Amino acid sequence: MANTKFDRIFIIDDESIINSIQKLFIQEFFPENSLERYDDSSLALDKLTSMDQEVKEVLIFVDLNMPILSGQQLLDKLQESGIHYNVTVYVLTFSSDAEEVEKIRSHPYVQKVIRKPLTREKLAKLDIVRSRGI
């Protein structure tokens, strides 16, 4: 198994079909990583806040608009929890609300907001993919 930059990769989106498709694309770029897929953002938050100390780097793809906890709420709660690992977040959204998008874009964990649908081409342009030599 190759050495990877991320110990865990999470895909969090309440739309199950979109979530499954995104997982397939992301697995193509990170075949050596196991991906954790969540349709329920509160369950994802539980997992993210209870990881052991060996976890150092986490990559998250999260939908902005979800029931229970929105992407913004999830990231705020994650930040408040005092996690022990580094986190890189890419927010996925259909939203055309410029204020909403700008608010999430300014979150300290967020690297980029990506307009859905996530595609191979969009993934290929991300710094995380280029930095891994893909």
C-alpha positions in Angstrom: 0.0 0.0 0.0 1.4 3.4 -1.0 2.0 6.1 1.5 -0.8 8.6 1.4 -1.2 12.2 2.5 -4.6 11.4 4.1 -5.3 8.9 6.9 -9.1 9.1 6.2 -11.3 10.5 3.4 -14.9 11.4 4.1 -17.7 12.0 1.6 -20.8 13.6 3.3 -23.9 14.2 1.2 -27.5 13.5 2.0 -28.3 12.6 -1.6 -27.5 9.0 -1.8 -27.1 8.6 -5.6 -24.9 11.7 -5.8 -22.9 10.5 -2.8 -22.3 7.1 -4.5 -21.2 8.7 -7.8 -18.8 11.1 -6.0 -17.3 8.2 -4.1 -16.5 6.4 -7.4 -14.7 9.5 -8.8 -12.8 10.1 -5.6 -11.7 6.5 -5.4 -10.2 6.8 -8.8 -7.9 9.5 -7.6 -7.3 7.9 -4.1 -7.4 4.1 -4.8 -5.2 3.3 -1.8 -7.5 5.1 0.7 -10.7 3.7 2.1 -13.5 6.2 1.8 -16.1 6.7 4.4 -19.5 7.8 2.9 -22.2 9.4 5.0 -25.7 10.4 4.1 -26.3 11.7 7.6 -24.1 14.6 8.6 -24.6 14.0 12.3 -23.3 10.5 12.1 -20.3 11.8 10.1 -19.7 14.4 12.9 -19.8 11.7 15.5 -17.1 9.7 13.6 -15.0 12.8 12.9 -14.9 13.8 16.6 -14.1 10.3 17.9 -11.1 9.3 15.8 -8.1 8.0 17.6 -4.8 9.9 18.0 -3.1 8.1 15.2 -5.2 10.0 12.6 -3.2 13.0 11.5 -4.7 14.1 8.1 -8.3 14.0 7.0 -9.9 15.0 3.7 -13.6 15.8 3.6 -15.9 16.4 0.7 -19.1 17.8 2.2 -22.4 19.0 0.8 -23.3 22.5 1.9 -27.1 22.0 2.2 -28.2 19.0 4.2 -30.9 18.3 6.7 -30.0 17.8 10.4 -26.6 19.5 10.1 -25.7 21.7 7.1 -22.1 21.6 5.8 -21.5 24.9 7.6 -22.9 23.6 10.9 -20.9 20.4 10.6 -17.7 22.3 10.1 -18.4 24.8 12.9 -19.1 21.9 15.3 -16.0 20.1 14.2 -13.9 23.2 14.8 -15.5 23.7 18.2 -14.7 20.1 19.2 -11.0 20.8 19.2 -10.0 18.0 16.8 -6.4 16.7 17.0 -5.8 16.3 13.3 -5.4 18.5 10.2 -8.4 18.7 8.0 -8.8 19.7 4.4 -12.3 20.4 3.3 -13.9 20.8 -0.2 -17.5 21.9 -0.1 -19.9 20.7 -2.8 -23.0 22.6 -3.6 -25.8 23.4 -6.1 -26.5 26.6 -4.2 -26.6 29.9 -6.2 -26.9 31.9 -2.9 -23.7 34.1 -3.1 -23.9 35.0 0.5 -24.2 31.4 1.7 -21.3 30.3 -0.6 -19.1 33.2 0.6 -19.8 32.4 4.2 -18.7 28.8 3.9 -15.7 29.7 1.6 -14.3 31.8 4.5 -14.4 28.9 7.0 -10.8 28.1 8.0 -11.0 24.4 7.0 -12.4 25.1 3.5 -10.0 24.9 0.6 -12.5 25.5 -2.1 -16.3 25.5 -2.9 -17.1 23.2 -5.8 -20.2 23.5 -7.9 -22.0 20.2 -8.1 -21.8 17.8 -9.8 -18.3 16.7 -8.9 -16.6 15.4 -12.0 -13.2 13.8 -12.8 -12.2 17.0 -14.4 -13.0 19.1 -11.3 -11.1 16.6 -9.1 -8.1 16.7 -11.4 -7.8 20.5 -10.9 -7.7 20.3 -7.1 -4.4 21.1 -5.4 -4.6 17.8 -3.4 -4.6 15.8 -6.6 -1.8 17.7 -8.2 0.3 17.6 -5.0 0.1 13.8 -5.1 1.4 13.6 -8.6 -1.8 12.4 -10.1 
